[in-house]
């Protein structure tokens, strides 16, 4: 995909709450040597500990909810929440086929931010390959490949995608869906200390988790879907929208 900086049409949309949350908890445009003493980082760590590392809170705020969703959807829901990242997350398994050395999974990944009233979800086709590797001294090597990401309710993802949005918004009052075109954008000077070398400082990583492959094929409505929750009321505007990255032609 085309890499693009955080931007949007300010006379049509108000995505500023996303930027405000990120700049509150992450250093932007300052020396990395100052990051450890950055006030927002300490506040972010407290939020993660309160919501994920305290068992009673984690159970009531996330585990109980996804257990209920599993019953309502009649699908397996696996928590993927990681204790160092600022979100609750889970995978809803649509299909899973195991072979001798690989597992193919079709799922919907959802993430609910702990840093503000934001959530997102997307469909994924993945293959987990397990191989014996001499480099790993006879242990199993694990290789994960994402073939496709579906960022709006289309095709075989549609029904569950729509249901999940309703479930999340029923449980998390006031939370808004972050569109792919926004969460895939980058913020210049944003420092995320948990990224691997070469990875771009994207909005998704700051708000949610690192369980996404931005190099895979992306399908669905990348820029318009979900943007309706961010409209500014303006009766003088024609009924169109823009949060396209530079060079994108609709």
Secondary structure as the mmCIF struct_conf table of DSSP 4:
data_model
#
loop_
_struct_conf.conf_type_id
_struct_conf.id
_struct_conf.beg_label_comp_id
_struct_conf.beg_label_asym_id
_struct_conf.beg_label_seq_id
_struct_conf.end_label_comp_id
_struct_conf.end_label_asym_id
_struct_conf.end_label_seq_id
STRN STRN1 UNK A 5 UNK A 5
BEND BEND1 UNK A 6 UNK A 6
TURN_TY1_P TURN_TY1_P1 UNK A 10 UNK A 12
STRN STRN2 UNK A 13 UNK A 13
HELX_RH_AL_P HELX_RH_AL_P1 UNK A 16 UNK A 25
BEND BEND2 UNK A 26 UNK A 26
STRN STRN3 UNK A 28 UNK A 28
BEND BEND3 UNK A 29 UNK A 30
HELX_RH_3T_P HELX_RH_3T_P1 UNK A 32 UNK A 37
HELX_RH_AL_P HELX_RH_AL_P2 UNK A 39 UNK A 48
HELX_RH_PI_P HELX_RH_PI_P1 UNK A 49 UNK A 53
BEND BEND4 UNK A 54 UNK A 54
HELX_RH_AL_P HELX_RH_AL_P3 UNK A 55 UNK A 58
HELX_RH_PI_P HELX_RH_PI_P2 UNK A 59 UNK A 63
HELX_RH_AL_P HELX_RH_AL_P4 UNK A 64 UNK A 73
TURN_TY1_P TURN_TY1_P2 UNK A 74 UNK A 74
BEND BEND5 UNK A 75 UNK A 75
STRN STRN4 UNK A 76 UNK A 79
TURN_TY1_P TURN_TY1_P3 UNK A 83 UNK A 84
BEND BEND6 UNK A 85 UNK A 86
STRN STRN5 UNK A 87 UNK A 98
BEND BEND7 UNK A 100 UNK A 101
STRN STRN6 UNK A 102 UNK A 113
BEND BEND8 UNK A 114 UNK A 117
STRN STRN7 UNK A 118 UNK A 132
TURN_TY1_P TURN_TY1_P4 UNK A 134 UNK A 138
BEND BEND9 UNK A 139 UNK A 139
STRN STRN8 UNK A 140 UNK A 150
BEND BEND10 UNK A 152 UNK A 153
HELX_RH_3T_P HELX_RH_3T_P2 UNK A 155 UNK A 157
HELX_RH_AL_P HELX_RH_AL_P5 UNK A 158 UNK A 171
BEND BEND11 UNK A 172 UNK A 172
TURN_TY1_P TURN_TY1_P5 UNK A 173 UNK A 174
STRN STRN9 UNK A 176 UNK A 177
HELX_LH_PP_P HELX_LH_PP_P1 UNK A 178 UNK A 179
HELX_RH_AL_P HELX_RH_AL_P6 UNK A 180 UNK A 183
TURN_TY1_P TURN_TY1_P6 UNK A 184 UNK A 184
STRN STRN10 UNK A 186 UNK A 186
TURN_TY1_P TURN_TY1_P7 UNK A 188 UNK A 189
STRN STRN11 UNK A 190 UNK A 190
TURN_TY1_P TURN_TY1_P8 UNK A 193 UNK A 194
BEND BEND12 UNK A 195 UNK A 195
HELX_LH_PP_P HELX_LH_PP_P2 UNK A 196 UNK A 196
TURN_TY1_P TURN_TY1_P9 UNK A 197 UNK A 198
STRN STRN12 UNK A 202 UNK A 202
HELX_RH_AL_P HELX_RH_AL_P7 UNK A 203 UNK A 207
BEND BEND13 UNK A 208 UNK A 208
BEND BEND14 UNK A 210 UNK A 210
TURN_TY1_P TURN_TY1_P10 UNK A 214 UNK A 215
BEND BEND15 UNK A 216 UNK A 216
STRN STRN13 UNK A 217 UNK A 219
BEND BEND16 UNK A 220 UNK A 220
BEND BEND17 UNK A 222 UNK A 224
TURN_TY1_P TURN_TY1_P11 UNK A 225 UNK A 226
HELX_RH_3T_P HELX_RH_3T_P3 UNK A 227 UNK A 230
STRN STRN14 UNK A 231 UNK A 231
HELX_LH_PP_P HELX_LH_PP_P3 UNK A 232 UNK A 233
TURN_TY1_P TURN_TY1_P12 UNK A 235 UNK A 236
BEND BEND18 UNK A 237 UNK A 237
BEND BEND19 UNK A 239 UNK A 239
HELX_LH_PP_P HELX_LH_PP_P4 UNK A 244 UNK A 245
TURN_TY1_P TURN_TY1_P13 UNK A 246 UNK A 247
#
